[in-house]
Amino acid sequence: MAGASSSPARRSSWPVQVALVGLAAIPVIAGTMRLTEVFGGPHVMPANPRIAASPAPVVVHIVGGGVFLLLGAFQFSALLRRRKPNWHRRAGRALVGLGLAAALAALWMTLLYPRQTGTGVVLYLMRLGFGSAMTASIILGFKAIRRHDITQHRAWMTRAYALGLGAGTQAFTIGTGQAIFGKTVLTTDLSTASGWIINLAIAEYLIRRPNRRRAHDWRPRRRAELATST
Ligand code: HEM
């Protein structure tokens, strides 16, 4: 029994979910404040005339992105997937729609809103690139699971989530970048883009690192094989 309870598949990954939800909370809180304002509540966020003039895409972006990040964090729990596979499947279907809505609204805002004050062409191109990459990753992740390719499904959904979570990492990269390099259009653009680049690099590392579960599982399996062969 002791062996079973310490099996990596049964081990809780809650610290990962806590970290992901914690980072996601940054854009979710900012977004909630913006939504409160859009729906007639007090103005607590910096004035944004582009949003005031055309609030629809930002509402879709914040609602889709916020739920995608909060609910999506639990899709990475092996314990939840194992114990409640239907939950993973049902939540996953909803998350495909929510993630696509968030990413497409991001592209909509990038293309149709007047350029954000203090940002330049670099961030414009990065938003187009990473917004498209998040859209493509969700579609590829969904197509992979339809053909039962779990490795590719995991890889593409990890990339999609990492890109979405860039909205949280940016709170740190923008603050740090501007503190070190000053507040210019280029430093703002590059430090904002760093949020996506850092997250994508971490995602690629996690996707490519050797599968620890398989490495762990090898020993008990091998022992069992030896026991039956003697
Ligand atoms: C690849 C992913 C993403 C891209 C390319 C992206 C892009 C954008 C763009 C273009 C804007 C409008 C900036 C402006 O002109 O004022 C924006 C604002 C915002 N986004 Fe995202 N975003 C992404 C993911 C997310 C996610 C997952 C969330 C989660 C809630 C989020 C939350 C926000 C918030 C709170 C704002 C600020 C709205 C305001 O000014 O009040 N974003 N994003």
Boltz pocket constraint, residues with backbone or C-beta under 6 A from the ligand:
constraints:
  - pocket:
      binder: B
      contacts: [[A, 24], [A, 27], [A, 28], [A, 30], [A, 31], [A, 32], [A, 34], [A, 45], [A, 48], [A, 50], [A, 51], [A, 58], [A, 61], [A, 62], [A, 65], [A, 66], [A, 68], [A, 69], [A, 102], [A, 103], [A, 105], [A, 106], [A, 107], [A, 109], [A, 110], [A, 113], [A, 114], [A, 115], [A, 116], [A, 126], [A, 127], [A, 128], [A, 130], [A, 131], [A, 134], [A, 163], [A, 164], [A, 165], [A, 166], [A, 167]]
      max_distance: 6.0
